[in-house]
Structure formats: C-alpha cells, structure tokens
C-alpha cells in the first residue's frame, strides 16, 4: 500500500521513492538518502535560525499542499516525519515529508484494522484523539516533556477534522502541521 502511494508522489517536498527490496520475511522501502535526519534530530542543537525555521515550515506546508492536491491525507505528520535535506537557505527545498504508511485517500473507507491508533496522539486533532481514546487504552495518550504547551482559546468554534462518517479530513493534517510549526518556533 505504501509503495503504491509513494510511486505516485513526485514533488521536491516529498521524500523520493527509489524502489522496494524483499528480505526473507520483510519488505523494505528504498528512498532517497537524507543525511541530516528528521526535525526531531535537529531540535535542541540550537542550529536553526529564524529564516531556516520559516523555510522548514514553508517546505512542510508545500509538501502537505501537494499531498492534499493529490487527494491524500498524511494522518501522521510530526517532526519525525519531516526530513531535513539542507541547512542552506538558498536551496530549493530544506525539508521533505516522509512516512506514508498511514496515508489514505480522501473519503477512503478505512478497514477496522487500520483505524486503531493511526497517528501520534500529541499531533492528532482533539476530535480525532477523542474518537481514538474511546477505542484504545487512555494511558497511550499521556504527554511527554516534548509536548508543546496547551493553548487556551476563547472561541470554541472549530473546523471539521472528521467527516460525516467519522473519517479524518485534510483539516486533521492542518492541525498536525500547526503543532509541528509551534514546536519548530519554540525550539
């Protein structure tokens, strides 16, 4: 499934798919090499300038825009899945999205086996997290010291992150993107 999805994705803001290799009992995906690792690896090193943070967030948004334009929902956007390819501000791209194992087409019916704990709770929209919490062990939703601070809002009006059939929408990716952006700028 992930191979089929990655074969069709061609963007400077999406990690490049090279092929797949089978090792007895395993299927391995081969992607372009990203020497700098993920955003998570960069956090805490103090190497990110304000301009670099802006470029990283823009590239992440462009990758998400490309996915959404292809009618796909990432469903697991987090710093671990944003790969840093360059620290050069003149590069065409400094970040790329990766890990499309949870990705689904918009409106796609999700089998029950896939609907259990897809995504990382900290980055899930509250509505989706509540839906998952009813199906899973609530202790899985405990937050760590890396969690961004809770933001209180006076306006209770929200955007639909779940459609009428309780499936995630593109808005759930936008929510995850906002948490990633917050973490980047708090770094």
C-alpha positions in Angstrom: 0.0 0.0 0.0 2.7 2.5 1.0 4.7 1.5 -2.2 1.7 2.2 -4.4 1.2 5.6 -2.7 4.9 6.6 -2.9 5.3 5.6 -6.5 2.7 8.3 -7.5 4.2 11.1 -5.4 6.7 13.3 -7.2 7.5 16.6 -5.5 10.6 18.4 -4.3 8.9 18.5 -0.9 8.2 14.7 -0.6 11.0 12.2 0.0 11.8 10.4 -3.2 10.9 6.8 -3.6 13.6 4.6 -5.3 12.1 1.1 -5.0 11.4 -1.8 -2.7 13.5 -4.8 -1.7 12.3 -8.0 -0.2 14.4 -9.7 2.5 13.0 -13.0 3.8 10.0 -12.1 5.9 10.3 -8.3 5.3 9.6 -5.7 2.7 11.9 -2.7 2.8 11.3 0.6 1.1 14.3 2.4 -0.5 14.1 6.2 -0.5 16.5 9.0 -1.2 19.2 9.4 1.4 18.6 12.3 3.8 21.9 12.9 5.6 20.6 15.4 8.2 17.8 13.2 9.6 14.4 14.4 10.9 13.4 17.7 12.5 13.4 15.8 15.8 17.2 15.2 15.4 17.8 18.9 14.8 15.8 20.1 17.9 17.8 21.1 20.9 21.0 21.7 18.9 20.5 25.5 18.5 21.4 25.4 14.8 18.1 26.8 13.5 18.0 30.4 12.5 14.7 32.2 12.2 14.9 32.1 8.4 15.6 28.4 8.5 12.6 27.8 10.7 10.4 29.7 8.3 11.8 27.8 5.3 11.3 24.4 7.1 7.7 25.3 7.9 7.1 26.5 4.3 8.5 23.3 2.8 6.4 21.2 5.1 3.3 23.2 4.1 4.2 22.8 0.4 4.6 19.0 0.8 1.2 18.9 2.6 -0.3 21.1 -0.2 1.0 18.7 -2.8 -0.5 15.7 -0.9 -3.8 17.4 -0.4 -3.8 18.3 -4.1 -3.4 14.6 -4.9 -6.5 14.0 -2.6 -4.3 12.3 0.1 -4.3 12.7 3.9 -1.0 12.1 5.6 -2.5 11.2 9.0 0.8 11.1 10.9 2.5 14.4 10.3 5.1 15.1 13.1 8.7 16.2 13.4 9.9 12.6 13.0 8.3 12.5 9.5 9.8 15.8 8.3 13.3 15.1 6.9 15.9 17.9 6.7 17.8 17.8 3.5 19.8 21.1 3.7 20.8 23.9 6.1 21.4 26.2 3.1 18.8 28.9 2.8 19.4 29.2 -0.9 18.4 25.5 -1.5 15.2 24.8 -3.5 14.0 22.7 -0.5 15.3 22.3 3.0 12.7 19.7 4.2 10.7 16.8 2.8 7.7 14.9 4.1 8.2 11.1 4.7 6.5 8.0 6.1 3.3 7.4 4.1 2.3 4.2 5.9 -0.8 5.9 7.4 -1.6 7.9 4.3 -5.1 7.5 2.9 -7.1 8.9 0.0 -9.7 11.5 0.9 -13.0 9.7 1.8 -11.4 6.3 1.6 -13.1 3.7 3.8 -10.6 2.6 6.4 -10.6 -1.0 7.5 -11.1 -1.6 11.2 -7.6 -3.0 11.5 -6.2 0.3 10.2 -8.4 2.6 12.3 -6.8 1.6 15.7 -4.3 4.2 16.8 -3.3 5.6 13.4 -1.1 8.7 14.0 0.6 10.1 17.0 -1.8 11.3 19.7 0.1 14.5 20.5 -0.3 15.6 16.9 -3.9 14.5 16.4 -6.7 17.0 16.3 -8.7 16.8 19.5 -11.8 15.4 17.8 -9.8 12.6 16.3 -8.0 11.9 19.5 -11.2 11.6 21.4 -12.5 9.2 18.9 -9.4 7.1 19.2 -9.4 7.3 23.0 -12.8 5.5 23.1 -11.3 2.6 21.2 -7.8 2.4 22.9 -6.1 2.4 26.2 -6.2 6.0 27.6 -2.7 5.7 29.0 -1.4 5.8 25.4 -2.4 9.5 25.3 -0.1 10.7 28.1 2.1 13.5 27.0 5.9 13.8 27.4 8.1 16.8 28.2 8.5 17.4 24.4 4.8 18.2 24.0 4.1 21.8 23.1 2.2 23.8 25.7 -1.6 23.7 25.7 -3.1 26.7 24.1 -6.4 28.0 25.5 -8.8 29.8 23.2 -11.9 31.7 24.0 -13.6 30.9 20.7 -15.0 27.3 20.7 -15.7 27.3 17.0 -13.7 24.5 15.3 -13.1 23.3 11.8 -14.4 19.8 10.9 -11.4 17.4 11.1 -13.8 14.4 10.8 -16.3 13.9 8.1 -19.9 12.7 8.5 -18.7 9.1 8.6 -16.1 9.8 11.4 -13.2 9.7 9.0 -10.3 12.2 9.1 -10.3 15.1 6.7 -7.5 17.2 5.3 -8.1 19.6 8.3 -6.7 16.9 10.6 -3.3 17.3 8.7 -3.5 21.1 9.0 -4.0 20.7 12.8 -0.9 18.4 13.0 1.0 20.9 10.8 0.2 23.7 13.3 1.6 21.6 16.2 4.8 20.9 14.2 5.1 24.6 13.4 4.7 25.5 17.0 7.4 23.1 18.0 9.8 24.5 15.3 9.3 28.1 16.5 9.6 27.2 20.2 12.8 25.4 19.5 
